[in-house]
């Protein structure tokens, strides 16, 4: 593959359009990486975010075998804090 400085986007786009194969044609040709034509300028591979600390997360569990007057506050709290919860019966 040519160096990044030698890459001409206009030529690559013209060749891609002339082939009339589209993205499916690229896949069927057996490519193993995304062609530079489809990459946004100035972006390389994204680097992973820095690992600062371990985040411990527990999914709230709500037992529906208890009376509704006891389970409703638990459901409400789980929905507010987490957005979802594990239901047991």
SETINU-706881 format. One record per atom (N, C-alpha, C, CB): x, z, y; residue in one letter; atom name. Coordinates in Angstrom, 3 decimals, always signed. Glycine has a CB too. Layout:
% residues N
<tikol u="X" w="Z" v="Y" residuo="a" atomo="CA"/>
...
***
This chain:
% residues 89
<tikol u="+0.848" w="+0.000" v="-1.183" residuo="x" atomo="N"/>
<tikol u="+0.000" w="+0.000" v="+0.000" residuo="x" atomo="CA"/>
<tikol u="+0.883" w="+0.000" v="+1.232" residuo="x" atomo="C"/>
<tikol u="-0.959" w="+1.217" v="+0.006" residuo="x" atomo="CB"/>
<tikol u="+0.435" w="-0.618" v="+2.277" residuo="x" atomo="N"/>
<tikol u="+1.215" w="-0.702" v="+3.513" residuo="x" atomo="CA"/>
<tikol u="+1.246" w="+0.645" v="+4.207" residuo="x" atomo="C"/>
<tikol u="+0.637" w="-1.770" v="+4.452" residuo="x" atomo="CB"/>
<tikol u="+2.224" w="+0.801" v="+5.061" residuo="x" atomo="N"/>
<tikol u="+2.328" w="+2.039" v="+5.833" residuo="x" atomo="CA"/>
<tikol u="+1.151" w="+2.138" v="+6.787" residuo="x" atomo="C"/>
<tikol u="+3.667" w="+2.099" v="+6.612" residuo="x" atomo="CB"/>
<tikol u="+0.842" w="+3.346" v="+7.215" residuo="x" atomo="N"/>
<tikol u="-0.309" w="+3.568" v="+8.092" residuo="x" atomo="CA"/>
<tikol u="-0.168" w="+2.811" v="+9.407" residuo="x" atomo="C"/>
<tikol u="-0.481" w="+5.056" v="+8.369" residuo="x" atomo="CB"/>
<tikol u="+1.075" w="+2.644" v="+9.906" residuo="x" atomo="N"/>
<tikol u="+1.287" w="+1.931" v="+11.166" residuo="x" atomo="CA"/>
<tikol u="+1.003" w="+0.438" v="+11.029" residuo="x" atomo="C"/>
<tikol u="+2.712" w="+2.143" v="+11.653" residuo="x" atomo="CB"/>
<tikol u="+1.165" w="-0.109" v="+9.816" residuo="x" atomo="N"/>
<tikol u="+0.980" w="-1.531" v="+9.596" residuo="x" atomo="CA"/>
<tikol u="-0.471" w="-1.880" v="+9.249" residuo="x" atomo="C"/>
<tikol u="+1.901" w="-2.001" v="+8.492" residuo="x" atomo="CB"/>
<tikol u="-1.324" w="-0.908" v="+9.107" residuo="x" atomo="N"/>
<tikol u="-2.701" w="-1.140" v="+8.682" residuo="x" atomo="CA"/>
<tikol u="-3.524" w="-1.689" v="+9.837" residuo="x" atomo="C"/>
<tikol u="-3.331" w="+0.157" v="+8.145" residuo="x" atomo="CB"/>
<tikol u="-4.194" w="-2.799" v="+9.588" residuo="x" atomo="N"/>
<tikol u="-5.039" w="-3.437" v="+10.602" residuo="x" atomo="CA"/>
<tikol u="-6.498" w="-3.296" v="+10.172" residuo="x" atomo="C"/>
<tikol u="-4.653" w="-4.949" v="+10.799" residuo="x" atomo="CB"/>
<tikol u="-7.232" w="-2.465" v="+10.867" residuo="x" atomo="N"/>
<tikol u="-8.620" w="-2.189" v="+10.516" residuo="x" atomo="CA"/>
<tikol u="-9.484" w="-3.438" v="+10.615" residuo="x" atomo="C"/>
<tikol u="-9.181" w="-1.100" v="+11.413" residuo="x" atomo="CB"/>
<tikol u="-9.263" w="-4.258" v="+11.631" residuo="x" atomo="N"/>
<tikol u="-10.071" w="-5.466" v="+11.812" residuo="x" atomo="CA"/>
<tikol u="-9.889" w="-6.425" v="+10.641" residuo="x" atomo="C"/>
<tikol u="-9.703" w="-6.167" v="+13.127" residuo="x" atomo="CB"/>
<tikol u="-8.655" w="-6.586" v="+10.184" residuo="x" atomo="N"/>
<tikol u="-8.388" w="-7.474" v="+9.046" residuo="x" atomo="CA"/>
<tikol u="-9.024" w="-6.904" v="+7.783" residuo="x" atomo="C"/>
<tikol u="-6.860" w="-7.668" v="+8.842" residuo="x" atomo="CB"/>
<tikol u="-8.881" w="-5.603" v="+7.574" residuo="x" atomo="N"/>
<tikol u="-9.451" w="-4.973" v="+6.388" residuo="x" atomo="CA"/>
<tikol u="-10.970" w="-5.086" v="+6.384" residuo="x" atomo="C"/>
<tikol u="-9.033" w="-3.505" v="+6.312" residuo="x" atomo="CB"/>
<tikol u="-11.591" w="-4.917" v="+7.543" residuo="x" atomo="N"/>
<tikol u="-13.041" w="-5.040" v="+7.641" residuo="x" atomo="CA"/>
<tikol u="-13.480" w="-6.472" v="+7.357" residuo="x" atomo="C"/>
<tikol u="-13.526" w="-4.600" v="+9.029" residuo="x" atomo="CB"/>
<tikol u="-12.746" w="-7.444" v="+7.883" residuo="x" atomo="N"/>
<tikol u="-13.080" w="-8.854" v="+7.633" residuo="x" atomo="CA"/>
<tikol u="-12.965" w="-9.181" v="+6.145" residuo="x" atomo="C"/>
<tikol u="-12.157" w="-9.784" v="+8.454" residuo="x" atomo="CB"/>
<tikol u="-11.916" w="-8.671" v="+5.496" residuo="x" atomo="N"/>
<tikol u="-11.742" w="-8.909" v="+4.056" residuo="x" atomo="CA"/>
<tikol u="-12.863" w="-8.240" v="+3.258" residuo="x" atomo="C"/>
<tikol u="-10.365" w="-8.384" v="+3.581" residuo="x" atomo="CB"/>
<tikol u="-13.232" w="-7.031" v="+3.652" residuo="x" atomo="N"/>
<tikol u="-14.297" w="-6.306" v="+2.954" residuo="x" atomo="CA"/>
<tikol u="-15.621" w="-7.054" v="+3.079" residuo="x" atomo="C"/>
<tikol u="-14.437" w="-4.872" v="+3.514" residuo="x" atomo="CB"/>
<tikol u="-15.928" w="-7.546" v="+4.291" residuo="x" atomo="N"/>
<tikol u="-17.176" w="-8.270" v="+4.499" residuo="x" atomo="CA"/>
<tikol u="-17.156" w="-9.627" v="+3.805" residuo="x" atomo="C"/>
<tikol u="-17.439" w="-8.451" v="+5.987" residuo="x" atomo="CB"/>
<tikol u="-15.995" w="-10.276" v="+3.753" residuo="x" atomo="N"/>
<tikol u="-15.897" w="-11.583" v="+3.105" residuo="x" atomo="CA"/>
<tikol u="-16.100" w="-11.466" v="+1.596" residuo="x" atomo="C"/>
<tikol u="-14.538" w="-12.228" v="+3.406" residuo="x" atomo="CB"/>
<tikol u="-15.692" w="-10.357" v="+1.024" residuo="x" atomo="N"/>
<tikol u="-15.836" w="-10.169" v="-0.419" residuo="x" atomo="CA"/>
<tikol u="-17.304" w="-10.042" v="-0.820" residuo="x" atomo="C"/>
<tikol u="-15.062" w="-8.931" v="-0.872" residuo="x" atomo="CB"/>
<tikol u="-18.142" w="-9.569" v="+0.071" residuo="x" atomo="N"/>
<tikol u="-19.574" w="-9.395" v="-0.161" residuo="x" atomo="CA"/>
<tikol u="-19.873" w="-8.587" v="-1.427" residuo="x" atomo="C"/>
<tikol u="-20.245" w="-10.749" v="-0.253" residuo="x" atomo="CB"/>
<tikol u="-18.970" w="-7.709" v="-1.801" residuo="x" atomo="N"/>
<tikol u="-19.181" w="-6.890" v="-2.987" residuo="x" atomo="CA"/>
<tikol u="-19.657" w="-5.494" v="-2.608" residuo="x" atomo="C"/>
<tikol u="-17.897" w="-6.803" v="-3.810" residuo="x" atomo="CB"/>
<tikol u="-19.400" w="-5.085" v="-1.378" residuo="x" atomo="N"/>
<tikol u="-19.828" w="-3.772" v="-0.923" residuo="x" atomo="CA"/>
<tikol u="-19.062" w="-2.646" v="-1.592" residuo="x" atomo="C"/>
<tikol u="-21.295" w="-3.599" v="-1.168" residuo="x" atomo="CB"/>
<tikol u="-19.580" w="-1.467" v="-1.422" residuo="x" atomo="N"/>
<tikol u="-18.934" w="-0.286" v="-1.991" residuo="x" atomo="CA"/>
<tikol u="-18.982" w="-0.344" v="-3.514" residuo="x" atomo="C"/>
<tikol u="-19.607" w="+1.005" v="-1.480" residuo="x" atomo="CB"/>
<tikol u="-20.050" w="-0.893" v="-4.051" residuo="x" atomo="N"/>
<tikol u="-20.146" w="-1.014" v="-5.507" residuo="x" atomo="CA"/>
<tikol u="-18.995" w="-1.863" v="-6.046" residuo="x" atomo="C"/>
<tikol u="-21.504" w="-1.630" v="-5.913" residuo="x" atomo="CB"/>
<tikol u="-18.664" w="-2.930" v="-5.334" residuo="x" atomo="N"/>
<tikol u="-17.539" w="-3.764" v="-5.744" residuo="x" atomo="CA"/>
<tikol u="-16.228" w="-3.002" v="-5.713" residuo="x" atomo="C"/>
<tikol u="-17.442" w="-4.983" v="-4.858" residuo="x" atomo="CB"/>
<tikol u="-16.067" w="-2.126" v="-4.715" residuo="x" atomo="N"/>
<tikol u="-14.861" w="-1.300" v="-4.664" residuo="x" atomo="CA"/>
<tikol u="-14.781" w="-0.388" v="-5.879" residuo="x" atomo="C"/>
<tikol u="-14.831" w="-0.468" v="-3.374" residuo="x" atomo="CB"/>
<tikol u="-15.889" w="+0.237" v="-6.216" residuo="x" atomo="N"/>
<tikol u="-15.912" w="+1.148" v="-7.360" residuo="x" atomo="CA"/>
<tikol u="-15.623" w="+0.387" v="-8.647" residuo="x" atomo="C"/>
<tikol u="-17.271" w="+1.868" v="-7.458" residuo="x" atomo="CB"/>
<tikol u="-16.245" w="-0.770" v="-8.805" residuo="x" atomo="N"/>
<tikol u="-16.040" w="-1.558" v="-10.017" residuo="x" atomo="CA"/>
<tikol u="-14.621" w="-2.103" v="-10.117" residuo="x" atomo="C"/>
<tikol u="-17.029" w="-2.701" v="-10.065" residuo="x" atomo="CB"/>
<tikol u="-13.929" w="-2.226" v="-8.985" residuo="x" atomo="N"/>
<tikol u="-12.551" w="-2.717" v="-9.027" residuo="x" atomo="CA"/>
<tikol u="-11.592" w="-1.642" v="-9.516" residuo="x" atomo="C"/>
<tikol u="-12.121" w="-3.208" v="-7.649" residuo="x" atomo="CB"/>
<tikol u="-12.066" w="-0.402" v="-9.598" residuo="x" atomo="N"/>
<tikol u="-11.243" w="+0.670" v="-10.148" residuo="x" atomo="CA"/>
<tikol u="-10.387" w="+1.396" v="-9.129" residuo="x" atomo="C"/>
<tikol u="-10.369" w="+0.123" v="-11.197" residuo="x" atomo="CB"/>
<tikol u="-10.799" w="+1.433" v="-7.880" residuo="x" atomo="N"/>
<tikol u="-9.999" w="+2.131" v="-6.876" residuo="x" atomo="CA"/>
<tikol u="-9.908" w="+3.609" v="-7.234" residuo="x" atomo="C"/>
<tikol u="-10.606" w="+1.948" v="-5.460" residuo="x" atomo="CB"/>
<tikol u="-8.807" w="+4.234" v="-6.840" residuo="x" atomo="N"/>
<tikol u="-8.606" w="+5.651" v="-7.148" residuo="x" atomo="CA"/>
<tikol u="-8.551" w="+6.508" v="-5.897" residuo="x" atomo="C"/>
<tikol u="-7.334" w="+5.836" v="-7.944" residuo="x" atomo="CB"/>
<tikol u="-8.597" w="+5.891" v="-4.729" residuo="x" atomo="N"/>
<tikol u="-8.614" w="+6.656" v="-3.483" residuo="x" atomo="CA"/>
<tikol u="-9.470" w="+5.905" v="-2.466" residuo="x" atomo="C"/>
<tikol u="-7.161" w="+6.884" v="-2.937" residuo="x" atomo="CB"/>
<tikol u="-9.897" w="+6.611" v="-1.455" residuo="x" atomo="N"/>
<tikol u="-10.742" w="+6.019" v="-0.419" residuo="x" atomo="CA"/>
<tikol u="-9.888" w="+5.091" v="+0.442" residuo="x" atomo="C"/>
<tikol u="-11.422" w="+7.124" v="+0.455" residuo="x" atomo="CB"/>
<tikol u="-10.298" w="+3.827" v="+0.596" residuo="x" atomo="N"/>
<tikol u="-9.530" w="+2.911" v="+1.437" residuo="x" atomo="CA"/>
<tikol u="-9.494" w="+3.397" v="+2.886" residuo="x" atomo="C"/>
<tikol u="-10.124" w="+1.496" v="+1.369" residuo="x" atomo="CB"/>
<tikol u="-8.405" w="+3.152" v="+3.600" residuo="x" atomo="N"/>
<tikol u="-8.282" w="+3.598" v="+4.993" residuo="x" atomo="CA"/>
<tikol u="-9.393" w="+3.072" v="+5.894" residuo="x" atomo="C"/>
<tikol u="-6.949" w="+3.170" v="+5.548" residuo="x" atomo="CB"/>
<tikol u="-10.001" w="+1.961" v="+5.522" residuo="x" atomo="N"/>
<tikol u="-11.098" w="+1.395" v="+6.305" residuo="x" atomo="CA"/>
<tikol u="-12.241" w="+2.394" v="+6.453" residuo="x" atomo="C"/>
<tikol u="-11.608" w="+0.108" v="+5.654" residuo="x" atomo="CB"/>
<tikol u="-12.436" w="+3.243" v="+5.452" residuo="x" atomo="N"/>
<tikol u="-13.559" w="+4.173" v="+5.448" residuo="x" atomo="CA"/>
<tikol u="-13.190" w="+5.567" v="+5.951" residuo="x" atomo="C"/>
<tikol u="-14.120" w="+4.275" v="+4.062" residuo="x" atomo="CB"/>
<tikol u="-11.970" w="+5.757" v="+6.398" residuo="x" atomo="N"/>
<tikol u="-11.542" w="+7.047" v="+6.929" residuo="x" atomo="CA"/>
<tikol u="-11.652" w="+7.040" v="+8.446" residuo="x" atomo="C"/>
<tikol u="-10.098" w="+7.372" v="+6.491" residuo="x" atomo="CB"/>
<tikol u="-12.092" w="+8.137" v="+9.000" residuo="x" atomo="N"/>
<tikol u="-12.174" w="+8.257" v="+10.455" residuo="x" atomo="CA"/>
<tikol u="-10.764" w="+8.287" v="+11.022" residuo="x" atomo="C"/>
<tikol u="-12.969" w="+9.532" v="+10.875" residuo="x" atomo="CB"/>
<tikol u="-10.528" w="+7.633" v="+12.151" residuo="x" atomo="N"/>
<tikol u="-9.183" w="+7.616" v="+12.719" residuo="x" atomo="CA"/>
<tikol u="-8.713" w="+9.021" v="+13.092" residuo="x" atomo="C"/>
<tikol u="-9.143" w="+6.709" v="+13.945" residuo="x" atomo="CB"/>
<tikol u="-7.462" w="+9.272" v="+12.812" residuo="x" atomo="N"/>
<tikol u="-6.854" w="+10.544" v="+13.185" residuo="x" atomo="CA"/>
<tikol u="-7.174" w="+11.684" v="+12.245" residuo="x" atomo="C"/>
<tikol u="-7.280" w="+10.915" v="+14.547" residuo="x" atomo="CB"/>
<tikol u="-7.888" w="+11.409" v="+11.161" residuo="x" atomo="N"/>
<tikol u="-8.175" w="+12.480" v="+10.218" residuo="x" atomo="CA"/>
<tikol u="-7.430" w="+12.237" v="+8.929" residuo="x" atomo="C"/>
<tikol u="-9.679" w="+12.595" v="+9.954" residuo="x" atomo="CB"/>
<tikol u="-6.762" w="+13.240" v="+8.485" residuo="x" atomo="N"/>
<tikol u="-6.117" w="+13.192" v="+7.183" residuo="x" atomo="CA"/>
<tikol u="-6.988" w="+13.951" v="+6.206" residuo="x" atomo="C"/>
<tikol u="-4.675" w="+13.781" v="+7.232" residuo="x" atomo="CB"/>
<tikol u="-6.390" w="+14.392" v="+5.128" residuo="x" atomo="N"/>
<tikol u="-7.164" w="+15.212" v="+4.212" residuo="x" atomo="CA"/>
<tikol u="-7.418" w="+16.566" v="+4.844" residuo="x" atomo="C"/>
<tikol u="-6.441" w="+15.366" v="+2.860" residuo="x" atomo="CB"/>
<tikol u="-8.597" w="+17.066" v="+4.663" residuo="x" atomo="N"/>
<tikol u="-8.884" w="+18.370" v="+5.258" residuo="x" atomo="CA"/>
<tikol u="-8.079" w="+19.461" v="+4.570" residuo="x" atomo="C"/>
<tikol u="-10.384" w="+18.686" v="+5.172" residuo="x" atomo="CB"/>
<tikol u="-7.557" w="+20.360" v="+5.353" residuo="x" atomo="N"/>
<tikol u="-6.814" w="+21.464" v="+4.762" residuo="x" atomo="CA"/>
<tikol u="-7.784" w="+22.600" v="+4.478" residuo="x" atomo="C"/>
<tikol u="-5.660" w="+21.934" v="+5.694" residuo="x" atomo="CB"/>
<tikol u="-7.545" w="+23.313" v="+3.399" residuo="x" atomo="N"/>
<tikol u="-8.457" w="+24.408" v="+3.087" residuo="x" atomo="CA"/>
<tikol u="-8.357" w="+25.498" v="+4.146" residuo="x" atomo="C"/>
<tikol u="-8.155" w="+24.984" v="+1.694" residuo="x" atomo="CB"/>
<tikol u="-9.431" w="+26.207" v="+4.364" residuo="x" atomo="N"/>
<tikol u="-9.380" w="+27.281" v="+5.362" residuo="x" atomo="CA"/>
<tikol u="-8.410" w="+28.367" v="+4.916" residuo="x" atomo="C"/>
<tikol u="-10.785" w="+27.880" v="+5.594" residuo="x" atomo="CB"/>
<tikol u="-7.799" w="+29.044" v="+5.850" residuo="x" atomo="N"/>
<tikol u="-6.855" w="+30.090" v="+5.463" residuo="x" atomo="CA"/>
<tikol u="-7.581" w="+31.216" v="+4.735" residuo="x" atomo="C"/>
<tikol u="-6.116" w="+30.641" v="+6.700" residuo="x" atomo="CB"/>
<tikol u="-6.939" w="+31.713" v="+3.705" residuo="x" atomo="N"/>
<tikol u="-7.518" w="+32.788" v="+2.909" residuo="x" atomo="CA"/>
<tikol u="-7.171" w="+34.105" v="+3.566" residuo="x" atomo="C"/>
<tikol u="-7.013" w="+32.747" v="+1.439" residuo="x" atomo="CB"/>
<tikol u="-8.155" w="+34.753" v="+4.121" residuo="x" atomo="N"/>
<tikol u="-7.900" w="+35.988" v="+4.845" residuo="x" atomo="CA"/>
<tikol u="-8.140" w="+37.213" v="+3.984" residuo="x" atomo="C"/>
<tikol u="-8.761" w="+36.054" v="+6.077" residuo="x" atomo="CB"/>
<tikol u="-9.283" w="+37.297" v="+3.383" residuo="x" atomo="N"/>
<tikol u="-9.578" w="+38.448" v="+2.549" residuo="x" atomo="CA"/>
<tikol u="-10.645" w="+38.059" v="+1.541" residuo="x" atomo="C"/>
<tikol u="-10.032" w="+39.658" v="+3.402" residuo="x" atomo="CB"/>
<tikol u="-10.743" w="+38.842" v="+0.515" residuo="x" atomo="N"/>
<tikol u="-11.739" w="+38.592" v="-0.508" residuo="x" atomo="CA"/>
<tikol u="-13.098" w="+39.069" v="-0.004" residuo="x" atomo="C"/>
<tikol u="-11.359" w="+39.295" v="-1.836" residuo="x" atomo="CB"/>
<tikol u="-14.082" w="+38.210" v="-0.148" residuo="x" atomo="N"/>
<tikol u="-15.428" w="+38.563" v="+0.285" residuo="x" atomo="CA"/>
<tikol u="-16.232" w="+38.934" v="-0.955" residuo="x" atomo="C"/>
<tikol u="-16.107" w="+37.386" v="+1.076" residuo="x" atomo="CB"/>
<tikol u="-16.685" w="+40.150" v="-0.993" residuo="x" atomo="N"/>
<tikol u="-17.505" w="+40.602" v="-2.107" residuo="x" atomo="CA"/>
<tikol u="-18.965" w="+40.451" v="-1.720" residuo="x" atomo="C"/>
<tikol u="-17.178" w="+42.073" v="-2.492" residuo="x" atomo="CB"/>
<tikol u="-19.704" w="+39.794" v="-2.568" residuo="x" atomo="N"/>
<tikol u="-21.100" w="+39.518" v="-2.279" residuo="x" atomo="CA"/>
<tikol u="-21.915" w="+39.859" v="-3.510" residuo="x" atomo="C"/>
<tikol u="-21.313" w="+38.039" v="-1.858" residuo="x" atomo="CB"/>
<tikol u="-22.955" w="+40.612" v="-3.340" residuo="x" atomo="N"/>
<tikol u="-23.848" w="+40.926" v="-4.447" residuo="x" atomo="CA"/>
<tikol u="-25.233" w="+40.393" v="-4.122" residuo="x" atomo="C"/>
<tikol u="-23.891" w="+42.454" v="-4.721" residuo="x" atomo="CB"/>
<tikol u="-25.872" w="+39.865" v="-5.127" residuo="x" atomo="N"/>
<tikol u="-27.226" w="+39.346" v="-4.966" residuo="x" atomo="CA"/>
<tikol u="-28.188" w="+40.502" v="-5.195" residuo="x" atomo="C"/>
<tikol u="-27.514" w="+38.155" v="-5.953" residuo="x" atomo="CB"/>
<tikol u="-29.069" w="+40.758" v="-4.244" residuo="x" atomo="N"/>
<tikol u="-30.019" w="+41.856" v="-4.418" residuo="x" atomo="CA"/>
<tikol u="-30.939" w="+41.603" v="-5.610" residuo="x" atomo="C"/>
<tikol u="-30.850" w="+42.051" v="-3.144" residuo="x" atomo="CB"/>
<tikol u="-31.280" w="+42.664" v="-6.310" residuo="x" atomo="N"/>
<tikol u="-32.174" w="+42.577" v="-7.454" residuo="x" atomo="CA"/>
<tikol u="-33.435" w="+43.374" v="-7.149" residuo="x" atomo="C"/>
<tikol u="-31.484" w="+43.096" v="-8.748" residuo="x" atomo="CB"/>
<tikol u="-34.585" w="+42.779" v="-7.425" residuo="x" atomo="N"/>
<tikol u="-35.862" w="+43.435" v="-7.166" residuo="x" atomo="CA"/>
<tikol u="-36.628" w="+43.523" v="-8.480" residuo="x" atomo="C"/>
<tikol u="-36.690" w="+42.667" v="-6.081" residuo="x" atomo="CB"/>
<tikol u="-37.013" w="+44.724" v="-8.855" residuo="x" atomo="N"/>
<tikol u="-37.769" w="+44.955" v="-10.083" residuo="x" atomo="CA"/>
<tikol u="-39.254" w="+44.916" v="-9.753" residuo="x" atomo="C"/>
<tikol u="-37.380" w="+46.316" v="-10.741" residuo="x" atomo="CB"/>
<tikol u="-39.957" w="+43.939" v="-10.317" residuo="x" atomo="N"/>
<tikol u="-41.387" w="+43.796" v="-10.043" residuo="x" atomo="CA"/>
<tikol u="-42.243" w="+44.677" v="-10.947" residuo="x" atomo="C"/>
<tikol u="-41.801" w="+42.349" v="-10.204" residuo="x" atomo="CB"/>
<tikol u="-41.613" w="+45.465" v="-11.824" residuo="x" atomo="N"/>
<tikol u="-42.367" w="+46.376" v="-12.679" residuo="x" atomo="CA"/>
<tikol u="-42.820" w="+47.610" v="-11.904" residuo="x" atomo="C"/>
<tikol u="-41.525" w="+46.792" v="-13.885" residuo="x" atomo="CB"/>
<tikol u="-42.195" w="+47.865" v="-10.775" residuo="x" atomo="N"/>
<tikol u="-42.592" w="+49.017" v="-9.957" residuo="x" atomo="CA"/>
<tikol u="-43.822" w="+48.640" v="-9.135" residuo="x" atomo="C"/>
<tikol u="-41.420" w="+49.479" v="-9.024" residuo="x" atomo="CB"/>
<tikol u="-44.544" w="+49.618" v="-8.640" residuo="x" atomo="N"/>
<tikol u="-45.739" w="+49.304" v="-7.837" residuo="x" atomo="CA"/>
<tikol u="-45.386" w="+48.459" v="-6.608" residuo="x" atomo="C"/>
<tikol u="-46.440" w="+50.603" v="-7.392" residuo="x" atomo="CB"/>
<tikol u="-46.307" w="+47.594" v="-6.193" residuo="x" atomo="N"/>
<tikol u="-46.051" w="+46.726" v="-5.035" residuo="x" atomo="CA"/>
<tikol u="-45.670" w="+47.488" v="-3.772" residuo="x" atomo="C"/>
<tikol u="-47.264" w="+45.891" v="-4.754" residuo="x" atomo="CB"/>
<tikol u="-46.205" w="+48.682" v="-3.615" residuo="x" atomo="N"/>
<tikol u="-45.856" w="+49.445" v="-2.409" residuo="x" atomo="CA"/>
<tikol u="-44.373" w="+49.801" v="-2.383" residuo="x" atomo="C"/>
<tikol u="-46.699" w="+50.722" v="-2.324" residuo="x" atomo="CB"/>
<tikol u="-43.738" w="+49.869" v="-3.557" residuo="x" atomo="N"/>
<tikol u="-42.302" w="+50.155" v="-3.624" residuo="x" atomo="CA"/>
<tikol u="-41.466" w="+48.880" v="-3.594" residuo="x" atomo="C"/>
<tikol u="-41.984" w="+50.948" v="-4.884" residuo="x" atomo="CB"/>
<tikol u="-42.000" w="+47.803" v="-4.185" residuo="x" atomo="N"/>
<tikol u="-41.202" w="+46.580" v="-4.288" residuo="x" atomo="CA"/>
<tikol u="-41.246" w="+45.731" v="-3.022" residuo="x" atomo="C"/>
<tikol u="-41.679" w="+45.758" v="-5.457" residuo="x" atomo="CB"/>
<tikol u="-42.336" w="+45.780" v="-2.267" residuo="x" atomo="N"/>
<tikol u="-42.434" w="+44.950" v="-1.063" residuo="x" atomo="CA"/>
<tikol u="-41.347" w="+45.245" v="-0.038" residuo="x" atomo="C"/>
<tikol u="-43.780" w="+45.140" v="-0.423" residuo="x" atomo="CB"/>
<tikol u="-41.029" w="+46.503" v="+0.253" residuo="x" atomo="N"/>
<tikol u="-39.919" w="+46.739" v="+1.186" residuo="x" atomo="CA"/>
<tikol u="-38.577" w="+46.221" v="+0.659" residuo="x" atomo="C"/>
<tikol u="-39.805" w="+48.223" v="+1.480" residuo="x" atomo="CB"/>
<tikol u="-38.387" w="+46.304" v="-0.660" residuo="x" atomo="N"/>
<tikol u="-37.144" w="+45.781" v="-1.250" residuo="x" atomo="CA"/>
<tikol u="-37.075" w="+44.262" v="-1.116" residuo="x" atomo="C"/>
<tikol u="-37.039" w="+46.185" v="-2.736" residuo="x" atomo="CB"/>
<tikol u="-38.198" w="+43.599" v="-1.371" residuo="x" atomo="N"/>
<tikol u="-38.249" w="+42.135" v="-1.241" residuo="x" atomo="CA"/>
<tikol u="-37.995" w="+41.731" v="+0.205" residuo="x" atomo="C"/>
<tikol u="-39.619" w="+41.584" v="-1.721" residuo="x" atomo="CB"/>
<tikol u="-38.632" w="+42.435" v="+1.124" residuo="x" atomo="N"/>
<tikol u="-38.468" w="+42.133" v="+2.546" residuo="x" atomo="CA"/>
<tikol u="-37.007" w="+42.303" v="+2.970" residuo="x" atomo="C"/>
<tikol u="-39.380" w="+43.040" v="+3.399" residuo="x" atomo="CB"/>
<tikol u="-36.385" w="+43.394" v="+2.553" residuo="x" atomo="N"/>
<tikol u="-34.984" w="+43.649" v="+2.914" residuo="x" atomo="CA"/>
<tikol u="-34.058" w="+42.608" v="+2.294" residuo="x" atomo="C"/>
<tikol u="-34.563" w="+45.058" v="+2.466" residuo="x" atomo="CB"/>
<tikol u="-34.327" w="+42.236" v="+1.040" residuo="x" atomo="N"/>
<tikol u="-33.486" w="+41.237" v="+0.375" residuo="x" atomo="CA"/>
<tikol u="-33.623" w="+39.877" v="+1.048" residuo="x" atomo="C"/>
<tikol u="-33.855" w="+41.128" v="-1.113" residuo="x" atomo="CB"/>
<tikol u="-34.840" w="+39.527" v="+1.432" residuo="x" atomo="N"/>
<tikol u="-35.061" w="+38.236" v="+2.088" residuo="x" atomo="CA"/>
<tikol u="-34.403" w="+38.195" v="+3.462" residuo="x" atomo="C"/>
<tikol u="-36.560" w="+37.954" v="+2.218" residuo="x" atomo="CB"/>
<tikol u="-34.416" w="+39.311" v="+4.171" residuo="x" atomo="N"/>
<tikol u="-33.794" w="+39.345" v="+5.500" residuo="x" atomo="CA"/>
<tikol u="-32.276" w="+39.319" v="+5.417" residuo="x" atomo="C"/>
<tikol u="-34.243" w="+40.584" v="+6.259" residuo="x" atomo="CB"/>
<tikol u="-31.721" w="+40.072" v="+4.496" residuo="x" atomo="N"/>
<tikol u="-30.260" w="+40.202" v="+4.452" residuo="x" atomo="CA"/>
<tikol u="-29.585" w="+39.028" v="+3.772" residuo="x" atomo="C"/>
<tikol u="-29.877" w="+41.471" v="+3.744" residuo="x" atomo="CB"/>
<tikol u="-30.234" w="+38.470" v="+2.770" residuo="x" atomo="N"/>
<tikol u="-29.554" w="+37.479" v="+1.944" residuo="x" atomo="CA"/>
<tikol u="-30.280" w="+36.139" v="+1.906" residuo="x" atomo="C"/>
<tikol u="-29.396" w="+38.004" v="+0.545" residuo="x" atomo="CB"/>
<tikol u="-31.583" w="+36.167" v="+2.031" residuo="x" atomo="N"/>
<tikol u="-32.352" w="+34.934" v="+1.948" residuo="x" atomo="CA"/>
<tikol u="-32.885" w="+34.665" v="+0.557" residuo="x" atomo="C"/>
<tikol u="-31.514" w="+33.781" v="+2.391" residuo="x" atomo="CB"/>
<tikol u="-32.336" w="+35.340" v="-0.441" residuo="x" atomo="N"/>
<tikol u="-32.815" w="+35.189" v="-1.809" residuo="x" atomo="CA"/>
<tikol u="-32.499" w="+36.464" v="-2.565" residuo="x" atomo="C"/>
<tikol u="-32.174" w="+33.952" v="-2.505" residuo="x" atomo="CB"/>
<tikol u="-33.084" w="+36.583" v="-3.765" residuo="x" atomo="N"/>
<tikol u="-32.872" w="+37.786" v="-4.558" residuo="x" atomo="CA"/>
<tikol u="-33.173" w="+37.478" v="-6.013" residuo="x" atomo="C"/>
<tikol u="-33.751" w="+38.954" v="-4.050" residuo="x" atomo="CB"/>
<tikol u="-32.708" w="+38.334" v="-6.900" residuo="x" atomo="N"/>
<tikol u="-32.917" w="+38.197" v="-8.330" residuo="x" atomo="CA"/>
<tikol u="-34.129" w="+39.032" v="-8.704" residuo="x" atomo="C"/>
<tikol u="-31.656" w="+38.632" v="-9.138" residuo="x" atomo="CB"/>
<tikol u="-35.088" w="+38.434" v="-9.395" residuo="x" atomo="N"/>
<tikol u="-36.311" w="+39.131" v="-9.772" residuo="x" atomo="CA"/>
<tikol u="-36.207" w="+39.567" v="-11.225" residuo="x" atomo="C"/>
<tikol u="-37.557" w="+38.234" v="-9.553" residuo="x" atomo="CB"/>
<tikol u="-36.484" w="+40.838" v="-11.473" residuo="x" atomo="N"/>
<tikol u="-36.570" w="+41.353" v="-12.843" residuo="x" atomo="CA"/>
<tikol u="-37.957" w="+41.932" v="-13.033" residuo="x" atomo="C"/>
<tikol u="-35.465" w="+42.430" v="-13.131" residuo="x" atomo="CB"/>
<tikol u="-38.362" w="+42.053" v="-14.282" residuo="x" atomo="N"/>
<tikol u="-39.687" w="+42.579" v="-14.562" residuo="x" atomo="CA"/>
<tikol u="-39.589" w="+43.607" v="-15.651" residuo="x" atomo="C"/>
<tikol u="-40.658" w="+41.465" v="-14.957" residuo="x" atomo="CB"/>
***
